Amino acid sequence: MKCFSTLSLLLFFIIPFLMPAQQITFSDVAGSMGINHPITFIRGSVSFCDFNGDGKDDLSFSSIEGLPMIIYRNDDTEFIDVTYNLRLVDSSRTMNLLWSDYDNDGDKDLFTAVDFASSYSRLYRNDGWGVLEDVTLQAGLTDVPGSCNAACWGDFNNDGLIDLYVTNYSEYDHNYLYMNNGDGTFTDVTEDAGVADTSGTTGYYKLPLAVVFFDYNNDGWQDIYIANDHFSGNTLFENNGDGTFKDVSEQTNSALRGFMMGIAVGDYDNNGFLDLYLSNDPYGNYLLKNNGDGTFTEVAADLGLSVNKACWGTNFFDYDNDMDLDLYVCASVGPSNGINELFENNGDGTFRRMIGIGLDDDYKSFGMSIGDFNNDGFYDIAVNNQQVSPNLFMNSGNKNNWVKLNLVGVESNRDGIGSWIEVYNNGNMFIRETHCGISYMSQNSSSLIIGAGEETTIDSIIIKWAGSGNIDILRNVDVNQTITIVEGSTITAVEYEEFLPAEFVLEQNYPNPFNPSTKIKFSLAADSKVTLKVFGILGQEVANLISGNLTAGSHEIIFIASNINSGVYFYRIDATGVDGSNFSSIKKMILMK
């Protein structure tokens, strides 16, 4: 019988903390890169997106009324204002800029959300030569609200075309869902889909400031989450898969109330389900942990992520490429002069606040987004501020490795919006999802950076395309490279790959901490002889959960700890496949009675 020594267990958990780490810092290079326009009103947004397809992330900023939006083209050594070159002369109060290829013709188009009824939101079609033509009316977007703060693109009906959800900050009018017809036009399906988002208690409509398409229940259909202002209540619309949605806000525990202003989406605890972080006023932000059973649990205060400032833009992203998601939060008012916050993920579902690394400005910050403007494989941060120029925080990077993905849809939407990415490495798995419209009225780069830590190869990357359901798999991926993945270019035997795991994986038990039972899931890439055991902190075996032959596929077992004391325990899997493969992995669990 195999067991662990006390020394082995202690070394396993202590050594990572003793190893020196290269600390990342940030430098604000906005001024030196030519980004120096001040925004004189509150609630500015930013889009970090390669709008001209040259492989370099560009920047776009919202404007004040009387001036057009501001589009900067990335020319390597500087950003150049090309707004007028693109013939964007609309001087309305632009709030949200979303670049996307809505007509699947290979170039980026632009939707601009406009606040106040003096004008209207607009859809610009790229003519293929870099000129944007206003096609709002001919596209059928005649009822776009005149008080729009936030919008998002996503393929809600899985037909390979991205659809547009537009919010309306008005008690007297509703939000709109526009279905893409595939011929350059859209149909208003708000009523049929059931996503107007009314308040059932007052009869008035809600006051949205942020919205996102995302798949909260892992069923392959894009759901909608809306952050609403002035205690009108947040809304989660679950996609029924038949063109309609149902409001599941209350039953999922996601119907938060407050001055909600921003949304971050990501699996911060690597349990395979997407979590939500919501920015709020000084009463405190919220982190909705996705339990994987159709419900969320609010854990921000427990993890020290409440912030307690007037907060706005926010994003989950792996700033140090160590394979877990960190968190950035913009603030305008509050303790420490409203300084923005960066929280580093400790790798165990907890966070620590990072200070003194170049992000400690005291501006009033609103929209923020992430991208990689210098293509070094590390995410940079763009922030739009009130009355001062924006920030462009350049990431110094560290020795951690990375892979950057650019998705090109064929049967799915061209930008790969809504695609689900699974990354497998050394028995661990984490997920990412792509979006167009997130944070506070902002947009992140469509290039996705996958952190690899010290690994020199990634075992496999699986792309599950939104819309078509097609799957592409990259195996034994070398790090520190940018890969363009065209849908359908890597795997033909999709049916087989869908049902067999690509790698051996031991997942984190759930719930954790637990009392008295918890679920342990694992995947086998081949028929295997398996042992799964639980050990105490001193290396003593306390439970033998599995010892025998199992078939390839996904498995789970319930561990009931009724007869052992509270404390820290470890569970280990050893698997020997019939193909000669060997797999071993260990994880920590906490029993709290």
Buried (B, 14 or more C-beta within 10 A) or exposed (E): EEEBEEEEBBEEEEEEEEEEEEEBBBBBBBEEBBBEBEBEBEBBBBBBBBBBEEEBBBBBBBBBBEBBBBBBBBBEEEBEBBBEEBBBEBBBBBBBBBBBBBBBEEBBBBBBBBBBEEBBBBBBBBEEEBEBEBBBEEBBBEBBBBBBBBBBBBBBBBBBBBBBBBBBBBBEBBBBBBBBBEEBBBEBBBEEBBBBBBBEEEEEBBBBBBBBBBBBBEEBBBBBBBBBBBEBBBBBBBBBEEEBBBBBBEEBBBBBEBBBBBBBBBBBBBBBBBBBBBBBBBEBBBBBBBBBEBBBEBBBEEBEBBBBBBBBBBBBBBBBBBBBBBBBBBBBEBEEBBBBBBBBBBEEBBBEEBEEBBBBBEBBBBBBBBBBBBBBBBBBBBBBBBEBBBBBBBBBBBEBBBBBBBBBBBEBBBBBBBBBBBBBBBBBBBBBBBBBBBBBBBBBBBBBBBBBBEBEBBBBBBBBBBBBEBBBBBBEBEBEEBBEBEBBEBBEEBEEBEEBBBBBBBBBBBBBEBEEEBBBBBBBBBBBEBBBBBBBBEBEBBBEBBEEEBEBEEBEBEBEBEEBEEBEBBBBBBBBBEEEBEBBBBBBBBBEE
